[in-house]
Amino acid sequence: MKRNSILIGTLLLVTLGVPMLAQERQANTPPAEKPLSQATAYRVVVQLHEFEGEKRINTRSYDFIARPGEFTNFRNGLRIPVPGSKEESTSGAAAGATPQFKSEGPKYEDVGLSMMARVKEEDITRGEHRDTVWVKMPAGTVGLDFDIELTALGTQEQVSAGSPPVLRVTSQRVNGIVPLDKPTVIATLDEVNSNRRMQVEATITKMKF
């Protein structure tokens, strides 16, 4: 009887001890590292085609490397001094009189080209129940957020005597889907009071490493 009691006690210790030992080993085991996804990048080539009527008169090309989801900024131009001015009160002046300006010292304005681009492999949209969901772009395409702004000094005809200089600003914002490896016109900008226009073309290529 005594032998049976010892045998039963031994079996209980073994039965209870094995799971405890397994739990202890599991607690001491370092967590498995999550596999890292491979980094990707895209080469973006932007061409600005200038037209006068139907005739192309100039083309400028800019290219840069962009990581998905990251903004890339580009600026090319000058910071020019523009006389600061403030319109003086015209109370008591005749109706329709030209407002007068007085100088307050020079200020600086950016004149030239400014671009900002972001390539996206996925994007946020609204689901069936107005919840936010992530969606992937169709195969062979990427999403493109693109801002362009052109700033130039106005012509002499656009500036009245005694008034501060005039800046002509043309800008466009694009949010769309662009096919890979194919030149795509993403925007057209017309100049005011002119028959000139600018066509913005983008070619996006996935880089190989």
C-alpha positions in Angstrom: 0.0 0.0 0.0 2.8 2.3 0.9 4.5 1.5 -2.4 1.3 2.4 -4.3 1.1 5.8 -2.5 4.6 6.7 -3.5 4.0 5.7 -7.1 0.8 7.8 -7.2 2.6 10.8 -5.7 5.4 10.5 -8.3 3.0 10.3 -11.1 1.2 13.5 -9.8 4.5 15.4 -9.6 5.5 14.4 -13.2 2.0 15.3 -14.5 2.0 18.7 -12.9 5.6 19.5 -13.4 5.8 19.0 -17.2 3.2 21.8 -18.0 4.9 24.1 -15.6 8.3 23.4 -17.1 6.9 24.0 -20.6 5.3 27.4 -19.5 8.6 28.5 -18.0 10.5 27.6 -21.2 7.9 29.5 -23.2 8.2 32.6 -21.0 12.0 32.6 -21.4 11.9 32.2 -25.2 12.4 35.6 -27.0 9.5 36.6 -29.3 10.1 35.8 -32.9 11.1 38.8 -35.0 8.5 40.0 -37.5 9.7 39.8 -41.1 10.5 43.2 -42.5 9.0 44.3 -45.8 11.4 45.3 -48.5 11.8 49.1 -49.0 10.7 50.5 -52.3 11.3 53.8 -54.1 10.2 55.4 -57.3 11.8 57.6 -59.9 9.5 60.5 -60.8 10.2 62.5 -64.0 8.2 65.6 -64.5 8.2 67.5 -67.8 6.8 70.9 -68.2 5.8 71.6 -71.9 5.2 75.2 -72.7 2.8 75.9 -75.7 2.0 79.1 -77.5 -1.2 78.3 -79.3 -0.7 74.8 -80.6 3.1 75.1 -81.0 5.4 73.7 -78.3 8.0 76.3 -77.6 9.9 74.9 -74.6 10.3 71.8 -72.4 11.8 71.7 -68.9 12.5 68.4 -67.2 12.9 67.6 -63.5 13.4 64.2 -61.9 13.7 63.0 -58.4 13.4 59.8 -56.3 10.4 59.4 -54.0 9.6 56.9 -51.2 6.0 55.8 -51.0 4.0 58.0 -48.6 6.7 60.6 -48.2 6.5 64.2 -49.6 9.2 65.4 -51.9 9.6 69.2 -52.3 11.3 71.1 -55.1 11.8 74.8 -55.6 13.6 76.6 -58.4 13.7 80.4 -58.6 14.7 83.6 -56.9 13.7 85.5 -53.8 13.3 89.1 -55.0 12.9 92.3 -53.0 9.5 93.8 -53.5 8.9 97.3 -52.1 6.5 97.0 -49.1 3.5 99.2 -49.4 0.4 100.2 -47.6 -2.7 101.9 -49.0 -3.2 105.3 -47.6 -6.6 106.5 -46.5 -8.5 108.1 -49.3 -11.1 109.7 -47.1 -12.0 113.0 -48.5 -10.7 112.1 -52.0 -12.9 112.3 -55.0 -15.0 109.2 -55.8 -13.1 106.9 -58.2 -9.7 108.4 -57.3 -6.7 106.0 -57.6 -5.6 104.8 -54.2 -2.2 106.0 -53.1 0.5 103.8 -51.6 3.5 104.6 -49.4 6.6 102.5 -49.0 7.2 100.5 -45.8 10.6 99.0 -46.8 11.4 96.0 -49.0 9.9 92.5 -48.5 10.9 89.3 -50.3 8.8 87.1 -52.4 9.5 83.7 -54.1 9.4 83.9 -57.8 9.8 80.8 -59.9 8.7 77.2 -59.8 7.6 75.2 -56.7 6.5 71.5 -56.8 5.5 69.0 -54.2 4.8 65.3 -54.9 3.9 62.2 -53.0 3.7 58.7 -54.5 1.3 56.3 -52.8 1.0 52.5 -53.0 -2.1 52.6 -50.8 -4.6 55.2 -49.6 -7.3 55.9 -47.1 -10.9 55.8 -48.2 -14.4 55.5 -46.7 -15.8 52.0 -46.3 -19.4 50.9 -46.6 -20.3 52.1 -43.1 -18.3 55.3 -43.4 -15.4 53.8 -41.6 -11.8 54.5 -42.6 -10.2 51.7 -44.6 -6.9 51.3 -46.4 -7.0 50.3 -50.1 -4.2 49.3 -52.4 -3.8 50.9 -55.8 -4.7 48.8 -58.9 -1.9 46.6 -60.2 0.6 48.6 -62.4 -0.4 52.0 -61.0 0.4 54.3 -58.1 -1.4 57.1 -56.4 0.0 60.6 -57.0 -0.5 63.8 -55.0 1.1 66.6 -56.9 1.1 70.4 -56.3 2.7 72.9 -58.7 2.9 76.7 -58.4 4.4 79.1 -60.9 5.0 82.7 -59.8 6.3 85.5 -62.0 6.4 89.3 -62.1 3.6 90.9 -64.0 4.2 92.7 -67.2 4.5 96.5 -67.4 1.0 96.7 -68.8 -0.3 95.0 -65.6 1.3 97.5 -63.3 -0.3 100.9 -62.7 1.8 103.9 -62.0 2.5 104.4 -58.3 1.3 100.9 -57.3 3.4 98.0 -56.0 4.6 95.3 -58.4 2.1 92.6 -59.5 2.9 88.9 -59.1 1.3 86.5 -61.5 0.6 83.1 -59.8 -0.6 79.9 -61.5 -1.1 76.8 -59.4 -2.7 73.4 -59.7 -3.3 70.5 -57.2 -3.7 66.9 -58.5 -4.8 63.8 -56.6 -5.1 60.8 -58.9 -3.9 57.4 -60.0 -1.1 57.2 -62.6 0.0 54.1 -64.6 3.6 53.1 -64.1 6.2 53.4 -66.9 3.9 55.5 -69.0 4.2 59.3 -69.6 0.9 60.8 -68.4 -0.4 64.3 -68.7 -1.6 65.1 -65.2 -2.4 68.9 -65.5 -2.7 71.8 -67.9 -2.3 75.4 -66.8 -3.4 78.3 -69.0 -2.0 81.7 -68.6 -4.4 84.6 -68.0 -4.7 87.1 -70.9 -2.4 85.0 -73.1 -2.6 82.1 -75.5 0.1 80.3 -73.7 -0.4 77.2 -71.6 1.8 74.7 -69.7 1.3 71.0 -69.9 2.5 68.9 -66.9 3.5 65.3 -67.7 4.7 62.7 -65.2 6.4 59.4 -65.7 6.8 57.2 -62.6 9.0 54.1 -62.6 9.6 51.6 -59.7 13.3 51.3 -59.0 15.0 48.0 -58.9 17.7 47.2 -56.3 
